[in-house]
Amino acid sequence: MSGNVSTASGEVRGVTLASPAAHRRQCMLALITVALPNLLSLEALRLALEGRAGWIEAALFAVMYLLSITGATIGMHRLFAHRAFEAGAALTTWLAITGSMAAQGPLLFWAANHRRHHAYSDRPGDPHSPNLHGRSPRALCRGLWHAHIGWMFSRELSAWSVFARDLVQQRRLFRLHQTYVLWVALGLLLPALAGGWLHRSWFGAWQGFLFGGMLRIALVNHASWAVGSICHRWGSKPFRTHDHSVNNHLVALLAFGEGLQNNHHAFPSAARHGLRWWEPDPSGWLIMLLARLGWIWNVNHPSPGAIARARVEGTA
C-alpha cells in the first residue's frame, strides 16, 4: 500500500491505496455484497406477489431487520465509531455480531470509514460524499451513485492506525472483526433454519433465507447507504455544519434514526440523533430504554444550551 493520498486540495491523511490484487478481491466482495441480495430479493418479491409468502416470512424479515439495523446503528455507528455510550462485554459483543449481520463490512472497516467520513465530510478525503463530482445533472448522478454504492469499489482504504487505533487495541473487538464472515453467514442461516422448522419443509427454509436473509440485507443496506447519498443532498438543515448534511425523515424512519444526518453532524458523539421529541429516531429511543434498564451508561447528549447555540436562526 502507498502512503497518504494527495488531492488537488492537499494531502489526505490516513488514506492509503490497495494493491491491485487486494483491490480486485475488494471489488469482488463488494460486488457479491451489492448484487446477490438485490438479485435474490427479486425472487422474494415474486413469491410475495404470487401469494406464496405469509406471516412467517413477514415475521422473519421483521425480526432480522430489527436485529441487523439496530446492530448497525446502535453498535457499529453510535457505540464503536462514536463512543456515544458505554456498555458491558455481553451487550458490546451482541451489537458487534448483529451489526456484522447487516453485511456492511467488518467492524474496523465500518468504524474507520465512518470516522474518516466525519473528518473530511463533503471534502476531498470523504469516502462517500455525493458532492465532489461537479454541479451538472450528470455529475450529480455520478455523485449519488458513488455515495450510495460506487465508493465500495474504490482503491482508497481508511487506515486503521489513524481512524480506528482504539478499536484495534481491544482484543475482543478485533476477534469479532476477524470473524465477520461467520456472523454474516449466521444472519443468513438463522432465518433459513427458522423457516424450515416452521414450515416443516426445505422450501420453507429457502423462503426464510430469502426474506429474513437476502431481502432483509438488501433493504437494510439501501436504507443505510441512503444516509450517505440522499442525506447529503435533500432535506432540512436546522444546524450550522461545515458540510452538506441534512435531515431526511423518510430515511430516518427506514434507517432507525440515521437519516437525521444534520443533527448527527452537528453533534457527532450524541447517542440520540433525534433532538426533538417528534424526530424519528428508533435507535435513540432504544438507547434511552437500555440506559433506564442500566445496560448502558455514560450516554452522551448535548445540553439544551449547546443545541440552541448551534441551531440556525429562524428554524424551529
C-alpha positions as CSV (number, residue, x, y, z in Angstrom):
1,M,0.0,0.0,0.0
2,S,1.1,3.6,-0.6
3,G,1.2,6.4,1.9
4,N,-1.3,9.2,2.3
5,V,-3.3,10.1,-0.8
6,S,-2.7,13.5,-2.4
7,T,-5.5,15.6,-3.9
8,A,-5.8,19.0,-5.5
9,S,-6.7,20.3,-2.1
10,G,-3.6,18.8,-0.4
11,E,-2.7,15.5,1.3
12,V,-5.4,13.4,2.8
13,R,-4.1,11.9,6.0
14,G,-5.0,8.3,6.8
15,V,-6.0,7.2,3.3
16,T,-3.9,4.5,1.5
17,L,-4.3,2.7,-1.8
18,A,-4.9,-1.0,-2.0
19,S,-2.5,-3.1,-4.2
20,P,-4.0,-4.2,-7.5
21,A,-4.5,-7.8,-6.2
22,A,-6.1,-6.6,-3.0
23,H,-8.3,-4.1,-4.9
24,R,-9.6,-7.0,-7.1
25,R,-10.5,-9.0,-4.1
26,Q,-12.2,-6.0,-2.5
27,C,-14.2,-5.3,-5.7
28,M,-15.3,-9.0,-5.8
29,L,-16.5,-8.9,-2.2
30,A,-18.3,-5.6,-2.8
31,L,-20.0,-7.0,-5.9
32,I,-21.2,-10.0,-4.1
33,T,-22.5,-7.8,-1.2
34,V,-24.3,-5.5,-3.5
35,A,-25.5,-7.8,-6.3
36,L,-26.5,-11.1,-4.6
37,P,-29.0,-9.7,-2.0
38,N,-30.6,-7.4,-4.7
39,L,-30.9,-10.2,-7.2
40,L,-32.4,-12.7,-4.8
41,S,-34.7,-10.1,-3.4
42,L,-36.4,-10.2,-6.8
43,E,-37.2,-13.8,-6.2
44,A,-38.6,-13.0,-2.7
45,L,-40.8,-10.3,-4.3
46,R,-42.0,-12.7,-6.9
47,L,-43.1,-15.2,-4.3
48,A,-44.8,-12.5,-2.3
49,L,-46.7,-11.3,-5.4
50,E,-47.8,-14.9,-6.2
51,G,-49.2,-15.2,-2.6
52,R,-46.6,-17.8,-1.6
53,A,-45.3,-15.8,1.4
54,G,-47.2,-15.4,4.6
55,W,-46.9,-14.3,8.2
56,I,-43.8,-16.5,8.8
57,E,-41.8,-14.7,6.1
58,A,-43.0,-11.3,7.3
59,A,-42.1,-12.1,10.8
60,L,-38.6,-13.5,9.9
61,F,-38.0,-10.4,7.8
62,A,-39.1,-8.0,10.6
63,V,-37.1,-9.7,13.3
64,M,-33.9,-9.9,11.2
65,Y,-34.3,-6.4,10.0
66,L,-34.7,-5.2,13.6
67,L,-31.6,-7.1,14.8
68,S,-29.3,-6.0,11.9
69,I,-30.4,-2.4,11.6
70,T,-30.0,-1.8,15.4
71,G,-26.7,-3.7,15.3
72,A,-25.5,-1.3,12.7
73,T,-27.0,1.9,14.1
74,I,-26.5,1.4,17.8
75,G,-23.5,-0.8,17.6
76,M,-21.3,-0.1,14.6
77,H,-22.2,3.6,14.5
78,R,-23.0,5.1,17.8
79,L,-21.0,2.8,20.1
80,F,-18.0,1.7,18.1
81,A,-17.5,4.6,15.7
82,H,-18.5,7.4,18.1
83,R,-18.3,6.1,21.6
84,A,-21.6,7.7,22.4
85,F,-22.2,5.5,25.4
86,E,-20.6,2.6,27.3
87,A,-21.8,-1.0,27.6
88,G,-20.7,-4.2,29.2
89,A,-18.9,-7.1,27.3
90,A,-22.1,-9.1,26.6
91,L,-24.0,-6.2,25.0
92,T,-21.0,-5.0,23.2
93,T,-20.4,-8.5,21.7
94,W,-24.1,-8.8,20.8
95,L,-24.1,-5.4,19.0
96,A,-20.9,-6.3,17.1
97,I,-22.4,-9.6,16.0
98,T,-25.8,-8.2,14.9
99,G,-24.1,-5.2,13.3
100,S,-22.0,-7.6,11.3
101,M,-25.1,-9.5,10.2
102,A,-26.1,-6.3,8.2
103,A,-23.2,-7.2,5.8
104,Q,-21.9,-3.7,5.7
105,G,-18.3,-4.7,6.3
106,P,-16.2,-5.8,9.3
107,L,-16.2,-3.8,12.5
108,L,-12.8,-2.0,11.9
109,F,-13.6,-1.3,8.3
110,W,-17.0,0.2,9.3
111,A,-15.7,2.4,12.1
112,A,-12.6,3.6,10.2
113,N,-14.6,4.6,7.1
114,H,-17.2,6.4,9.2
115,R,-14.7,8.3,11.2
116,R,-12.9,9.3,8.0
117,H,-16.3,10.5,6.6
118,H,-16.6,12.9,9.6
119,A,-13.0,14.0,9.4
120,Y,-13.5,15.1,5.7
121,S,-17.2,15.4,5.3
122,D,-18.1,16.6,1.8
123,R,-14.4,17.5,1.2
124,P,-11.7,15.5,-0.6
125,G,-11.0,12.5,1.5
126,D,-14.7,11.8,2.3
127,P,-15.1,8.2,1.2
128,H,-18.7,8.6,0.1
129,S,-19.7,12.2,-0.5
130,P,-22.2,12.9,-3.4
131,N,-21.0,16.5,-3.7
132,L,-17.5,16.1,-5.2
133,H,-18.3,15.3,-8.8
134,G,-19.5,18.7,-10.1
135,R,-22.7,20.6,-10.4
136,S,-24.2,19.4,-13.7
137,P,-27.1,16.9,-13.7
138,R,-24.8,14.2,-15.0
139,A,-22.2,15.0,-12.3
140,L,-25.0,14.8,-9.6
141,C,-25.9,11.3,-10.8
142,R,-22.3,10.3,-10.7
143,G,-22.0,11.7,-7.2
144,L,-25.2,9.9,-5.9
145,W,-24.1,6.6,-7.4
146,H,-20.6,7.0,-5.8
147,A,-22.1,7.9,-2.4
148,H,-24.7,5.1,-2.4
149,I,-22.7,2.2,-3.9
150,G,-19.7,3.2,-6.0
151,W,-17.4,4.1,-3.1
152,M,-17.2,0.4,-2.1
153,F,-15.3,-0.3,-5.3
154,S,-12.7,2.5,-4.7
155,R,-9.0,1.7,-4.3
156,E,-8.8,4.0,-1.3
157,L,-8.6,2.5,2.1
158,S,-9.1,4.1,5.5
159,A,-6.1,3.4,7.7
160,W,-7.0,1.7,10.9
161,S,-3.9,3.1,12.6
162,V,-5.3,6.6,12.0
163,F,-9.1,6.1,12.3
164,A,-9.5,3.0,14.5
165,R,-6.4,2.7,16.6
166,D,-8.5,2.4,19.8
167,L,-10.6,-0.4,18.4
168,V,-7.6,-2.4,17.1
169,Q,-6.2,-2.4,20.6
170,Q,-9.2,-4.1,22.0
171,R,-8.6,-7.9,21.5
172,R,-12.2,-8.9,21.8
173,L,-13.4,-6.4,19.2
174,F,-10.6,-7.4,16.9
175,R,-11.6,-11.0,17.1
176,L,-15.2,-10.1,16.3
177,H,-13.8,-8.1,13.3
178,Q,-11.8,-11.1,12.1
179,T,-14.9,-13.4,12.3
180,Y,-17.1,-11.1,10.3
181,V,-17.9,-13.7,7.6
182,L,-19.1,-16.1,10.3
183,W,-21.6,-13.6,11.6
184,V,-22.9,-12.7,8.1
185,A,-23.4,-16.4,7.5
186,L,-25.2,-16.8,10.8
187,G,-27.5,-14.0,9.8
188,L,-28.5,-16.0,6.7
189,L,-28.6,-19.4,8.4
190,L,-30.9,-18.4,11.3
191,P,-33.9,-17.3,9.3
192,A,-33.4,-20.3,6.9
193,L,-33.5,-22.7,9.9
194,A,-36.5,-21.0,11.4
195,G,-38.3,-21.0,8.1
196,G,-37.6,-24.7,7.5
197,W,-38.7,-25.6,11.1
198,L,-41.9,-23.5,11.0
199,H,-42.9,-24.7,7.5
200,R,-41.5,-28.3,8.0
201,S,-40.1,-28.2,4.5
202,W,-36.9,-27.4,2.6
203,F,-38.9,-24.8,0.6
204,G,-39.7,-23.1,3.9
205,A,-36.0,-22.9,4.6
206,W,-35.5,-21.3,1.2
207,Q,-38.2,-18.8,1.9
208,G,-36.6,-17.9,5.3
209,F,-33.3,-17.5,3.6
210,L,-34.8,-15.2,1.0
211,F,-37.0,-13.0,3.3
212,G,-35.1,-13.0,6.6
213,G,-31.7,-13.1,4.8
214,M,-31.4,-11.6,1.3
215,L,-34.3,-9.2,1.2
216,R,-33.5,-8.0,4.7
217,I,-29.9,-7.4,3.9
218,A,-30.8,-5.5,0.7
219,L,-33.3,-3.2,2.4
220,V,-31.2,-2.6,5.5
221,N,-28.2,-1.7,3.3
222,H,-30.1,0.6,0.9
223,A,-31.6,2.4,3.9
224,S,-28.1,2.8,5.4
225,W,-26.4,3.8,2.1
226,A,-29.2,6.4,1.6
227,V,-27.8,8.2,4.7
228,G,-24.6,8.9,2.8
229,S,-26.2,9.8,-0.5
230,I,-29.7,11.3,0.0
231,C,-29.0,12.8,3.4
232,H,-26.1,14.9,2.0
233,R,-28.4,16.3,-0.8
234,W,-32.1,16.6,0.1
235,G,-33.7,17.5,3.4
236,S,-33.7,20.2,6.1
237,K,-30.7,21.8,7.7
238,P,-31.6,23.1,11.2
239,F,-27.9,23.3,12.4
240,R,-24.8,25.0,11.2
241,T,-22.3,22.5,10.0
242,H,-19.3,22.7,7.6
243,D,-20.8,20.2,5.1
244,H,-24.0,19.4,3.2
245,S,-25.6,17.1,5.8
246,V,-29.4,17.4,6.1
247,N,-32.2,15.7,8.0
248,N,-34.4,13.4,5.9
249,H,-37.2,12.0,7.9
250,L,-38.2,9.2,5.5
251,V,-34.6,7.9,5.5
252,A,-34.6,8.3,9.3
253,L,-37.6,6.0,9.6
254,L,-36.1,3.3,7.4
255,A,-32.7,3.6,8.9
256,F,-33.9,3.9,12.6
257,G,-32.8,7.5,13.1
258,E,-29.7,7.6,10.9
259,G,-31.4,9.9,8.4
260,L,-31.2,12.8,10.9
261,Q,-27.8,13.4,9.4
262,N,-27.6,17.2,10.0
263,N,-28.4,16.6,13.7
264,H,-25.7,14.0,13.8
265,H,-23.0,16.1,12.1
266,A,-23.8,19.0,14.5
267,F,-23.3,16.7,17.5
268,P,-21.4,13.6,16.3
269,S,-21.0,12.0,19.8
270,A,-24.7,12.3,20.7
271,A,-26.2,8.9,21.4
272,R,-29.6,10.2,20.2
273,H,-29.9,11.7,16.8
274,G,-33.5,12.9,17.4
275,L,-33.0,16.2,19.3
276,R,-36.7,16.9,19.4
277,W,-39.5,14.6,20.6
278,W,-41.1,14.2,17.2
279,E,-37.9,13.5,15.2
280,P,-37.9,9.8,14.2
281,D,-35.0,8.0,16.0
282,P,-36.0,4.5,17.0
283,S,-32.3,3.7,17.7
284,G,-32.2,6.6,20.1
285,W,-35.4,5.5,21.8
286,L,-33.9,2.1,22.3
287,I,-30.8,3.6,23.7
288,M,-32.9,5.5,26.3
289,L,-34.6,2.2,27.2
290,L,-31.3,0.4,27.6
291,A,-30.0,3.3,29.8
292,R,-33.1,3.1,32.0
293,L,-32.5,-0.6,32.4
294,G,-28.9,0.0,33.4
295,W,-27.5,-1.9,30.5
296,I,-25.6,1.1,29.2
297,W,-24.2,4.2,30.9
298,N,-22.3,7.4,30.3
299,V,-24.7,8.2,27.5
300,N,-23.6,11.4,25.6
301,H,-26.2,14.0,24.8
302,P,-25.8,17.8,24.1
303,S,-27.2,20.3,26.6
304,P,-30.2,22.4,25.6
305,G,-27.8,25.4,25.5
306,A,-25.5,23.7,23.1
307,I,-28.4,22.7,20.9
308,A,-29.8,26.3,20.9
309,R,-26.4,27.8,20.0
310,A,-25.8,25.5,17.1
311,R,-29.3,25.9,15.6
312,V,-29.7,28.1,12.5
313,E,-31.5,31.3,13.4
314,G,-35.2,31.1,12.4
315,T,-35.5,27.3,12.5
316,A,-38.0,25.8,14.9
